[in-house]
Amino acid sequence: MSIHQRLLIIDFGSQVTQLIARRLRELNVYCEIHPYQNVTMQFLRNFAPKAVIFSGGPASVLDPGAPRPPEGVFDLGVPILGICYGQQIMVEMLEGKVESGHGTAEFGRAYVSARTAVALLEGWFHAGDEQVWMSHGDHVSKLPVGFEAVATSPNAPFAVIGNPKMQCWGVQFHPEVHHTPNGARLYQNFVRMAGFTGDWTMGAYREDAIAKIRAEVGDAQVICGLSGGVDSSVAAVLIHEAIGDRLTCVFVDHGLLRQDEAKEVVAMFRDNYNIPLIHADEAELFLGELDGQRDPETKRKIIGRLFIDVFQKYADRIEGAEFLAQGTLYPDVIESVSFSGGPSVTIKSHHNVGGLPEKMGLKLVEPLRELFKDEVRALGRELGLPPSFIGRHPFPGPGLAIRCPGEITRAKLEILRKADAVYIDQIRRHGLYDEIWQAFVAILPVRTVGVMGDGRTYDYACALRAVTSVDGMTADYYPFSHEFLGETATRIINEVKGINRVTYDITSKPPGTIEWE
């Protein structure tokens, strides 16, 4: 396995720490996020980072026991960049001063003015002050020895600070977010100053992942949960490249798939790859246990448990099967577990996150666990997957169960399938499919009164959902024209018996999630 230049992001709990990683990976810089509790001096010595970034966080450095990195991090002799809380903890640890006081907080858009020309800010201030995104209550009031202020904002006289001799830099704002338009340039400058050459590519990742799979699996057999989506498809092809016919894919038809999904996925995979594939029709099992269930977490946990049971059943039929492969992605892990490892900020359970029960007797292999969705697509192209695989909209493991808020019934699922098929057909007809990250219909747990053919109806309402995104961490609704929405609503109501009202969901993520449950 090749050895890449590595950057360490020490996470202090910011909600946007993952965006720092995204910015760095766009620069072909290999980085890992680790919570501050896990970063000891032994860890630092083993990780051997070429540079370190301190993330933002919700705490105050003035609180007793405030999160902080090990003291020795400043003795590594590598460049360090502190973001927001990260800047403040750097100042505090190096014997500067941080205060909390009225009138110095900044939340939202602010403008930074340059005081000194430094390499960190190269390419900024061409048109005057730079827009940035602030989110801080505490403020730096006194710099440590050797530091200077290189940029200021109205409420942050130390908006950007630096000590070139120590190679330590700090910014009070968040350069990783969209609302700091030139923030990516700041990260580009930082990694260039740190000497990164951009040696982390999908070609390099492919080679490393194959080597890791071979080392992890050895001579064992592997079964892979295949959904037909890009994640599981890429995982399957990657593992097959590593171990060949010792991989068997299991496509679980849980009765919660879209219209004709099972037939299309099985045909698509068998036509393109010579990988052993089991089509497991387990619809009655899943729908039987989900019948009448209303709570979204209960639904997810039932589905997760049954997936395990089904994989176990088929693993028992394959001699030498020791591993279960999954297409788990980084956003799944982030949403399921908080940075501190506790449940306090868990957004929702993912059926493929959290390990396997001991009784199963299988070990997990998850070669995509540290990738974002766009990186998985790039890896798919590197592996030569057909565009029809790579360009498919994401489809969740729990399927239509989480697009059916409230009680799940077979009748509601059939209505939902038909409405979703009409909606996707409309999107394709208008040439919009590739512009949209994900699109689907949710059937709502309410009935509404309507009139059709001079008669009264009392049928379900549905919500159309379509979002644009890069990696699924954030998303915005797609701006369909009113003509498109009107035409689509008319088709659904005319063609799908059981729906008499159509709405369009214009919620972004955050505050919503992409799926409804």
Secondary structure, 3 states (H helix, E strand, C coil): CCCCCEEEEEECCCCCHHHHHHHHHHCCCEEEEEEHHHCCHHHHHHHCCCEEEECCCCCCCCCCCCCCCCHHHHHCCCCEEEECHHHHHHHHHCCCEEEECCCCCEEEEEEEEECCCCHHHCCCCCCCCEEEEEEECEEEEECCCCCEEEEEECCEEEEEEEECCCCEEEECCCCCCCCCCCHHHHHHHHHHHCCCCCCCCHHHHHHHHHHHHHHHHCCCEEEEEECCCHHHHHHHHHHHHHHHHHEEEEEEECCCCCCCHHHHHHHHHHHHCCCCEEEEECHHHHHHHHECCCCHHHHHHHHHHHHHHHHHHHHCCCCCEEEEECCCCHHHHHHHCCCCCCCCCCCCCCCCCCCCCHHHCCEEECCCCCCCHHHHHHHHHHHCCCHHHHCCCCCCCCHHHHHCCCCECHHHHHHHHHHHHHHHHHHHHCCCHHHCCEEEEEEEEEEEEEEECCEEEEEEEEEEEEEECCCCCCEEECCCCHHHHHHHHHHHHHHCCCEEEEEECCCCECCCCCCCC
